[in-house]
């Protein structure tokens, strides 16, 4: 009976370690994705700002006519 309790305790520790390792993996992945998105946004931001500016200018030109 004591052997069964010991085995169950080992399984619980292994399960907790697996969950802990997986959470660390997910946090690392989240950080990686965040960096990639920030870099890509920084690359695209000038183009986005230019398109918005051009759109606003074109809207004003349409209204003024």
C-alpha positions as a printed Julia matrix, in Angstrom:
65×3 Matrix{Float64}:
   0.0    0.0     0.0
   2.85   2.38    0.88
   4.39   1.62   -2.52
   1.18   2.75   -4.26
   1.12   6.03   -2.34
   4.79   6.63   -3.16
   4.12   5.94   -6.86
   1.13   8.29   -6.85
   3.24  10.99   -5.19
   5.92  10.58   -7.86
   3.29  10.87  -10.59
   1.94  14.05   -9.01
   5.44  15.56   -8.86
   6.11  14.57  -12.46
   2.78  16.06  -13.51
   3.5   19.3   -11.69
   6.94  19.47  -13.31
   5.4   18.88  -16.75
   2.89  21.68  -16.18
   5.64  23.98  -14.94
   7.87  23.21  -17.93
   4.98  23.7   -20.36
   4.06  27.05  -18.78
   7.67  28.19  -19.14
   7.58  27.1   -22.79
   4.35  29.03  -23.39
   5.75  32.16  -21.75
   8.87  31.92  -23.91
   6.71  31.5   -27.02
   4.55  34.47  -26.03
   7.67  36.63  -25.61
   8.99  35.5   -28.98
   5.7   36.24  -30.75
   5.48  39.62  -29.05
   8.96  40.57  -30.32
   8.15  39.41  -33.85
   4.88  41.35  -33.91
   6.52  44.5   -32.53
   9.3   44.3   -35.12
   6.85  43.74  -37.97
   4.63  46.58  -36.77
   7.63  48.91  -36.61
   8.46  47.95  -40.2
   4.89  48.53  -41.41
   4.07  51.64  -39.38
   5.52  54.2   -41.83
   3.55  52.64  -44.7
   0.36  52.55  -42.59
   0.79  56.18  -41.58
   1.39  57.2   -45.2
  -1.73  55.36  -46.39
  -3.85  56.95  -43.68
  -2.47  60.37  -44.51
  -3.12  59.87  -48.22
  -6.64  58.65  -47.49
  -7.4   61.71  -45.37
  -5.99  64.03  -48.04
  -8.07  62.31  -50.72
 -11.19  62.62  -48.57
 -10.57  66.34  -48.15
 -10.06  66.72  -51.91
 -13.34  64.93  -52.53
 -15.21  67.15  -50.08
 -13.67  70.37  -51.4
 -14.66  69.67  -55.05
